[in-house]
Every structure is written in C-alpha cells, then in structure tokens.
Amino acid sequence: MTEDGREQSHDTLDDLRAHKDVAFGAAVIHGDDDNDDDELLRRRSWASQESLDITTPTTYGARTPDPLLYGRNVLSRVPSAEQEISNNVNELEHAPTHQSTPDLGIALENLARSLTATSEGARYESHELQPTLSRRRSRRDTAVRRLSQITSPPLDELPEEEAGTSPKLTSQGRPPEFRNFASEVIFVLVCSSGQLLFAWFLGDVNVNQSEFREALGIQNTQLPWLVGSFNIANGLSVLITGSLTDLLPPKLLIVSAFAFLAIWNTIGAFSITPARAVLFLVVRAMQGLAIGMLVSGSLSILGRVYNPGLRKTRVFSCMAAMAPFGFWIGAMQGGALTAHLPWIFGSNAIICALCCVAAWFTIPAMKPVADVAGTDAPSLKQFDFLGAVVAVAGTVCLLFGLTQGSVAEWSPYTYVLIIIGALLLVGFFFVEGRASRPLIPNRLWKTKGFTPLMIAYFLGFGAYIAWQFYAIQFWLRIQHVMPLTVALYLLPNAIVGVLATYIVSRTMHIVPGHWIYVCAMVSFALGPVFFLPQTAGTTYWALGMPGVALATFGPDLSFAAASIFITSNVARSYQGSAGSLLVTVQNFSAAIMTSVADALGAQVDMGANGEVGLEGLRAVWWFGFGAAMLGAAITVLGVRIPKEEEKEHVT
C-alpha cells in the first residue's frame, strides 16, 4: 500500500475509533420504520410455530442466535459487536508498514463487514436510540465513505500473489449500450472504418501514381495534388466536425458521411479522363471531407461510450490497427485494378454503401452529454463559429500553399499563402482562448507533456509519410516494379500494424505510455535507415521488407498511445474535439513534411522529366531519419504518459 493509502486508512481508523462504542446504535439507519413492531411479532410467531434455531449473521463467517426470537433485549448484542469492531481496529492499528495491499484490504473488509452486519442485526430495535443516532450518523457515514475510497480490491477478487505486488487491472466490462459481445464488435469495427478508409483511399491511389498521371493528363509536378487535395479537405473537415459531433447526435453524421462517400466515389468512377481532371481532384477533396467527419465522429462516440481503462485501450488499439491494414488493402485493390482505374472508385462506392447500412443498425442513438450531473448538456448554440472560420481559412491557405509549392516551383504566391495561413492559425489560438466552448479544449494545453507530445507526433508521423511516399516511388521508378507487386511489398504494413496495436493493448496498463511513444519514434527512423543503402538492384528481402516491417510500428504505437492519452484527459463532451486535434496534426504533418522533403529532394537531384532521382530520394530519407530522432529526443525529455488505469472521465 502507498504512503497516501496508509495515511488515509489511519485517518479512517480515527473516525471509527471515536464512535465504535456506539457502532451498533449508529448503524441503525432504519430505526424509524413504522412496521418494526409488526415485524418483531411476526418473526416471533413464525419461530414458535416452526421451533427452528434461527440465526443471524453478526460478522462475516460467524453466526449468533437472533435475540428477537428469544425475547432478549436487543442491546444485549452490543458488547460482542463492539468487541469485534475493536479487534478489527486494533488489527489495522498494529499492521506493519510493509504489509501487502491484499492483507490490509482483508482487514478493512472485516471491519466494514462488522459494521454492516451490526446494522442488519439492529434493524428491529426500538426507537429509544434514535436521538443518539441522529447526532452520530454523519460521523459514521464520513468514516465509511473514506473507508470505501481506500484502494484495495474486493475480498472475492483479491489476487493470490506475494506480498508487495500490485492487484491485477480488470476491465470495466461491456458498456450497457450493447446487448451482447457480437454487437459491440460490429460497433467497434464500424467506428474504426473511418481510419480504415482514410488509409485505404491513400493506398489505392499511391500505388497507381504513374497510371493516374497518364489517365488524367497531368505533369509529374502535379502528382502531389492526388494526395494533397484529399489531405486539405480532410484537415478542414476534422477541425469542424470534431466539435460538431460532440454537439449533435453523432450517429446521423456518421451515416451521412458514409452515404456522402458512396455518392462521390460513384462520381469519381466517371471522372478519370483528361477533360475531367479538375472534377477528379474535387472528388478526392470530397473523399477527404467525408473521411474527416467519420474519424472525428468515431472518436467522439468511442470516447463517450468507453471510460478510460483497459477496455478503452483495446478498442482504440483496434482503431489504430485499421490504418496500416487499410493502406495495404487499398494498395492491393489499386494494384489489382491498375488496368481498370474507374473500378477502384466503383468498388469503393459499394463498400461505403454497405458501411452506411451497417452504421445505421449498429451505432447507438446518442445525444450530447453533460460533463457534470445536474448541468445542461452542450448544444449547437455553443459552437465556436468564429474559431471555425479562422481555422478553415488558415488550414486551406497553409495546406494549399504547401501542396502547390512544388507544383509551381515555389512561386511568390505560394509563400504568401503559407504566411497568411500561419498567421491565421496563430490568431485561431487567441480566438479559442476567449470562446465559451472552444473547438479544441483549453484543458489540453494545460496538461503536462501535451505540447511536446504533439511536436514529437508531428515530426515522427511526417517523417513516416515522407519516407513511405518516396519509398513507393523508389520501387515504381527506380526498380521498375509493377503496382500489384508494390502492394505485396506493403504486406508487412498489415501484419505488423495489427501486432503493434495488440502490444499497445496489452502494455499500456503495465508500462508508462511515454516509453511506448519513444519506441514509436525510433521505429519511424528505422524506415529511412533500411532504405538509405538501397540501389536499383537491391532485393526486397534484404532491406525493403525489414524496413517496412519495423517502420510500421511507428504510426500504430504512437496513434494508440497519443489518442488514449488525449481523450482520457478531456471531459466526456469534448471527446470528438480532442480526437480531431490528433488527426489535424496528422494532416498538417503529412502536408508540411512531404512538401519540405519534396523541395529538398528536387534541390539535390531533379531529372529532366521533373522526377526526383535516387540521390534526391536519399536526401529525403536522411531528412526523415533526422526528424524522427528529434521526435524521440523530445519524447524522452518532455513527454510523460502514465500507465492506463480504470477511472471515470474527467470533469
């Protein structure tokens, strides 16, 4: 037992000792029952008719004759109860300081049971002690309440471990919103599909960069917009819908997002022609818009349904596993349909329609919730419209300038857009500080270690995205590998991604989260390390496969640890807003780090056709390695994530 727990137990003993001489009397809460006399006569009559030896429990494991059945004065039981309580108090007073938590827990349980049993036995006493009870009842309630706060497990759940070991963490059980385990599993999978589709819609386009360039009739320098249009809209959507899902019924938003995706993927199937290239980029933007709503809505629902603890850790780990698995599935789909690009979007439309139906039947109807009982739940009237306008303008300007920079060879207008976007985002934080309900909970900025955690995540995740984007280009352009083969090269993404999130679900309550976060940052750096020595003739199994496998630990470990930490440090009504912040950092990181990497690679080795050469790719990977290791150093010095524990949402 900790020093705080031992001091709390001794304070409780002082209160119990002060009134133990009237413990029996003080426990008679129901002494004013009008039916006590009738009950007394009934029990005596029943005993005389049946001639049974009726006994009543006085303490746990002991039974004494019930005085009501033999005509004894009820106060004749007081000395034995008083003696037992005194013995339990003395047992706690003389407990050695090195005594284990289970032993002290048993002693406290015995004392609590003594009081409870005495209360049960005294239910039928006369009302002569009632004046004494009214004066001492409050002291008894205070003592018992403080006794219940001492952190020791229930008697029937005490682990059979050696003295000095910690009790095993147990899950809070299935939430009441679900009828059975199967319905809970389907619900979690539907909510996790936002992360799945986010990576899916990136993978099916990334492996077909050359094919989409030819089909749309665009230049190599315009390729970043295949991903950039998606990321810009996604970042825009997440900031807004994160707060909206906390203020509106999230089920309606998620079902609408799936339907929206189904419609725009259908349009995308008919837009892959040079004449409709702009429409195709609009389709990509609409995909990002809907995915942002799905991800933020899912984080809001999962954060509300699951309290911080072991079960929430496993659910969020499952959600994190969907990203690498989705990227690989998308890459496989894109590689298989290279010769039939429209069917990439046609099949996506069918999948989104099925998800829409599943979401309608599995997601519970939830309304905005109040953080404190007795207060009003937040409503749409509290939405921060000014902050939303500033955030949207700043995000669009910054991400557009960064994405268009490499396309326009960093013309002056791209710098102007970047500067305007940065200034608007700085102003956004000032606007949020004065908002009654900000888009991003102010509590987060005051949480110890939150700012360095976000900086490290920005550096690590951005380094990973830049490495992966150019690793695919390395296979396609330098080693001349077919898109379907590239998809198979990414298979470790799916396998190791699931393994990484399983590790998080099993260790977050055992190991402090910042050590998991450090491992994630180091994993981000291992991808570039294994690709730096590669040449056009290097086999995949020598360096490519271990590099992909080890790097995959990075995004999965970091997203699971960061999302659990963030959503566990905000109130229930801010779950969507808090989760959307993490996704927003992902989008900014991907856009900014990829743009910087592209500019760096082009500066080092740019071919006549506008493609980055092998030396330029190596410069990008060195940049990614340095950014990831800087993130690891920041994590070691400034990030502290405690072990996950069972608790309620903060208020």
C-alpha positions, -999 to 999 in steps of 0.1 A, spaced: 0 0 0 13 35 -8 20 61 18 -11 81 8 -32 50 11 -17 42 46 -23 77 58 -59 76 45 -65 43 63 -52 57 97 -74 88 93 -104 65 87 -94 45 119 -95 77 140 -131 83 129 -141 47 135 -125 46 170 -142 78 180 -176 61 177 -170 24 179 -187 23 213 -220 32 196 -212 14 164 -243 -8 167 -266 21 175 -251 43 149 -257 17 122 -295 16 128 -305 37 98 -340 22 95 -350 25 132 -379 48 124 -397 22 103 -433 21 114 -436 -16 108 -408 -27 132 -432 -39 159 -453 -58 134 -422 -74 120 -410 -84 155 -443 -101 164 -444 -119 130 -409 -133 134 -415 -144 170 -448 -161 159 -431 -178 130 -402 -191 152 -426 -205 179 -446 -223 152 -417 -239 134 -394 -244 165 -364 -236 144 -330 -225 156 -329 -193 136 -295 -175 135 -285 -141 123 -250 -132 109 -232 -108 131 -199 -107 112 -186 -123 81 -181 -160 87 -198 -161 122 -234 -166 132 -251 -159 166 -286 -165 179 -311 -139 168 -323 -122 201 -356 -112 185 -366 -149 185 -359 -155 222 -372 -124 238 -338 -109 247 -332 -72 248 -317 -61 215 -289 -42 233 -275 -75 247 -258 -79 214 -239 -47 215 -209 -59 236 -200 -87 211 -203 -64 181 -183 -37 199 -156 -62 208 -153 -74 172 -151 -39 159 -124 -31 185 -104 -61 174 -106 -51 138 -95 -15 146 -66 -29 167 -56 -52 138 -53 -22 115 -35 0 140 -8 -26 145 -4 -36 109 32 -34 99 42 -7 74 55 -33 49 22 -53 50 9 -60 15 -21 -44 0 -42 -76 0 -36 -81 38 -47 -46 46 -76 -50 22 -88 -81 41 -85 -62 75 -105 -33 61 -131 -57 46 -136 -74 80 -141 -40 97 -166 -29 71 -185 -62 73 -187 -59 111 -204 -25 108 -227 -38 80 -237 -69 99 -243 -50 131 -266 -26 111 -286 -56 97 -290 -71 132 -302 -39 147 -329 -32 121 -356 -42 145 -346 -24 177 -368 1 195 -367 38 187 -351 48 220 -317 52 205 -329 74 176 -318 108 192 -283 94 196 -283 81 161 -292 114 145 -262 130 162 -237 103 152 -249 92 119 -230 118 99 -197 107 116 -203 71 107 -212 80 71 -180 100 68 -159 72 81 -174 45 59 -172 68 29 -135 73 35 -130 36 41 -145 28 7 -121 52 -10 -90 32 1 -78 14 -30 -79 -22 -21 -97 -49 -43 -129 -66 -31 -124 -97 -10 -136 -121 -37 -112 -105 -63 -80 -105 -42 -52 -120 -63 -32 -148 -49 1 -130 -52 30 -125 -29 31 -95 -5 41 -63 -21 27 -70 -56 0 -48 -72 -35 -60 -78 -43 -70 -114 -61 -44 -135 -95 -55 -146 -117 -42 -174 -149 -22 -167 -170 -47 -187 -192 -43 -217 -209 -9 -219 -247 -10 -214 -253 3 -249 -247 -32 -264 -269 -63 -260 -240 -87 -264 -204 -90 -273 -211 -95 -310 -230 -62 -313 -201 -45 -296 -176 -60 -320 -196 -48 -350 -200 -14 -335 -162 -11 -329 -154 -22 -365 -179 3 -380 -164 31 -359 -129 20 -369 -138 20 -406 -130 58 -407 -93 51 -401 -95 21 -424 -109 41 -453 -86 71 -446 -56 48 -453 -74 28 -480 -81 59 -502 -45 68 -500 -31 34 -508 -52 27 -539 -40 60 -554 -4 59 -543 5 26 -560 -10 40 -592 7 74 -594 20 68 -629 -13 54 -642 -34 83 -628 -9 108 -643 -14 93 -677 -51 89 -674 -56 125 -662 -30 140 -685 -12 159 -657 25 166 -652 49 149 -627 50 181 -607 12 179 -602 12 145 -587 13 158 -551 -23 170 -557 -35 134 -559 -29 132 -522 -29 169 -514 -65 176 -523 -75 147 -501 -54 159 -471 -65 196 -473 -102 187 -473 -96 161 -445 -78 186 -423 -106 212 -429 -133 187 -421 -117 173 -390 -114 207 -372 -151 215 -377 -168 181 -374 -148 172 -343 -167 198 -323 -200 192 -342 -200 155 -333 -199 165 -296 -228 189 -300 -251 169 -324 -262 132 -324 -231 116 -339 -250 87 -355 -266 110 -380 -233 125 -390 -216 92 -395 -244 76 -415 -245 108 -437 -207 106 -442 -209 71 -455 -237 80 -479 -217 111 -490 -187 89 -497 -208 64 -517 -221 92 -539 -188 109 -546 -170 76 -553 -196 69 -579 -189 103 -595 -152 96 -592 -156 64 -614 -167 87 -643 -141 114 -638 -108 97 -647 -103 115 -681 -81 145 -691 -112 166 -696 -124 159 -661 -91 162 -642 -104 191 -621 -135 171 -612 -113 142 -602 -94 164 -577 -128 176 -564 -138 140 -558 -106 135 -539 -114 165 -518 -149 153 -511 -134 119 -500 -112 137 -475 -141 158 -463 -163 128 -455 -134 108 -440 -127 137 -416 -163 135 -404 -161 98 -400 -128 98 -380 -138 126 -357 -173 112 -352 -159 78 -344 -135 92 -318 -164 111 -302 -186 80 -299 -159 57 -287 -146 83 -263 -181 87 -248 -190 50 -247 -158 38 -231 -144 52 -199 -106 54 -195 -93 19 -187 -83 -14 -202 -113 -19 -224 -109 16 -240 -72 8 -245 -81 -23 -265 -108 -5 -285 -85 24 -295 -57 0 -303 -81 -18 -327 -89 15 -343 -52 23 -347 -46 -11 -364 -71 -2 -391 -47 24 -407 -19 1 -418 -43 -27 -426 -64 -2 -447 -34 11 -466 -23 -24 -476 -59 -34 -486 -61 -2 -507 -28 -8 -523 -38 -44 -531 -71 -31 -546 -53 -4 -566 -27 -29 -578 -53 -54 -589 -73 -28 -608 -45 -9 -624 -59 -17 -659 -94 -7 -647 -89 25 -627 -126 36 -627 -135 4 -608 -112 15 -580 -138 41 -572 -168 20 -582 -158 -7 -557 -152 20 -531 -187 32 -536 -202 -3 -530 -181 -7 -498 -192 27 -484 -229 19 -491 -225 -13 -471 -208 6 -443 -237 31 -443 -262 3 -437 -241 -13 -410 -237 21 -392 -274 27 -392 -281 -6 -374 -252 -8 -350 -243 27 -338 -265 36 -308 -286 68 -308 -266 92 -286 -272 127 -276 -248 154 -263 -240 147 -227 -233 169 -197 -199 166 -180 -214 171 -145 -247 157 -133 -273 184 -129 -259 207 -156 -272 212 -191 -257 193 -220 -239 213 -246 -258 224 -277 -252 237 -312 -257 272 -299 -223 269 -282 -205 261 -314 -175 284 -319 -184 298 -354 -157 325 -353 -130 300 -344 -142 276 -372 -140 304 -398 -105 313 -388 -94 277 -386 -108 269 -420 -92 299 -437 -58 292 -420 -58 255 -429 -68 260 -465 -42 287 -471 -14 268 -454 -20 234 -469 -28 248 -504 4 268 -504 25 238 -493 9 214 -518 11 239 -547 47 249 -538 64 221 -556 40 222 -585 46 259 -591 83 257 -582 76 278 -551 63 309 -568 58 340 -547 21 334 -543 27 301 -526 49 318 -500 22 344 -494 -5 317 -489 17 299 -464 24 331 -444 -13 341 -444 -22 306 -433 3 305 -405 -8 339 -392 -45 329 -392 -37 297 -373 -18 318 -347 -49 341 -345 -70 310 -341 -54 302 -307 -62 337 -295 -98 334 -306 -101 300 -289 -88 315 -256 -119 337 -255 -145 313 -267 -171 299 -243 -167 264 -258 -135 263 -280 -131 239 -308 -100 225 -290 -104 220 -253 -83 245 -234 -76 219 -208 -54 200 -232 -29 228 -234 -25 228 -196 -20 191 -195 16 183 -186 36 169 -215 8 175 -241 27 201 -262 59 181 -266 38 150 -273 22 169 -302 55 182 -315 70 147 -314 40 133 -332 42 159 -359 79 151 -365 76 114 -364 44 109 -384 55 134 -410 88 116 -414 70 83 -419 46 97 -445 75 113 -465 95 81 -463 66 59 -474 56 82 -503 91 82 -517 97 45 -509 68 37 -533 83 60 -559 116 42 -554 100 8 -562 80 22 -591 105 44 -608 140 32 -598 134 -5 -595 105 -5 -621 82 -28 -601 46 -33 -611 19 -17 -588 5 -51 -577 40 -62 -566 44 -29 -547 11 -37 -529 26 -71 -519 57 -54 -507 35 -35 -483 21 -66 -467 42 -62 -436 22 -30 -431 -9 -50 -423 7 -78 -403 30 -57 -381 4 -30 -377 -20 -54 -361 8 -68 -340 18 -33 -328 -16 -23 -317 -20 -57 -299 12 -49 -280 -2 -15 -270 -35 -30 -258 -15 -54 -235 11 -30 -222 -5 5 -217 -16 -5 -182 18 -21 -174 44 2 -190 42 41 -189 30 53 -223 59 76 -229 82 46 -233 59 31 -259 60 66 -276 98 65 -276 97 31 -293 73 46 -319 97 75 -327 127 51 -331 105 29 -354 97 60 -375 135 64 -380 141 27 -390 123 30 -423 148 55 -438 177 36 -422 169 5 -442 163 24 -475 194 47 -475 218 19 -486 195 6 -514 202 8 -551 183 -2 -582 194 -38 -578 188 -43 -541 164 -72 -534 133 -66 -514 140 -92 -488 175 -78 -480 165 -43 -469 130 -34 -481 110 -60 -461 126 -54 -427 125 -16 -433 87 -17 -440 80 -40 -411 99 -21 -385 88 13 -396 51 2 -393 55 1 -355 58 39 -356 23 51 -366 4 24 -348 22 26 -314 21 65 -315 -15 69 -326 -28 44 -300 -8 59 -271 -15 95 -281 -52 91 -288 -57 73 -254 -38 99 -236 -56 129 -252 -92 115 -249 -86 104 -213 -76 140 -203 -107 158 -215 -143 157 -204 -169 134 -220 -184 162 -240 -151 170 -257 -141 136 -270 -147 144 -306 -128 177 -304 -98 161 -287 -96 133 -311 -99 156 -341 -69 175 -329 -47 144 -333 -60 138 -368 -54 175 -377 -18 172 -366 -15 142 -388 -27 162 -418 -5 192 -412 24 169 -406 19 149 -438 15 180 -459 43 201 -444 69 173 -441 61 159 -476 64 194 -491 97 201 -474 110 166 -484 99 172 -520 117 205 -521 148 190 -506 149 161 -530 143 183 -560 171 206 -549 195 177 -546 186 156 -577 159 167 -601 157 149 -635 148 165 -668 113 150 -667 106 165 -633 112 134 -613 134 132 -582 164 110 -587 179 84 -564 202 109 -547 173 131 -541 154 102 -525 183 96 -502 183 132 -491 145 128 -483 153 97 -462 181 115 -443 156 142 -436 130 117 -423 156 100 -401 167 133 -385 131 144 -379 121 111 -363 152 110 -340 144 146 -330 109 134 -321 124 106 -300 147 131 -281 117 154 -274 97 124 -261 124 113 -237 129 149 -223 93 162 -222 66 136 -226 52 117 -197 22 94 -202 11 75 -171 0 39 -171 -36 34 -182 -60 27 -153 -97 22 -148 -114 55 -140 -142 78 -149 -140 107 -174 -125 139 -161 -150 168 -155 
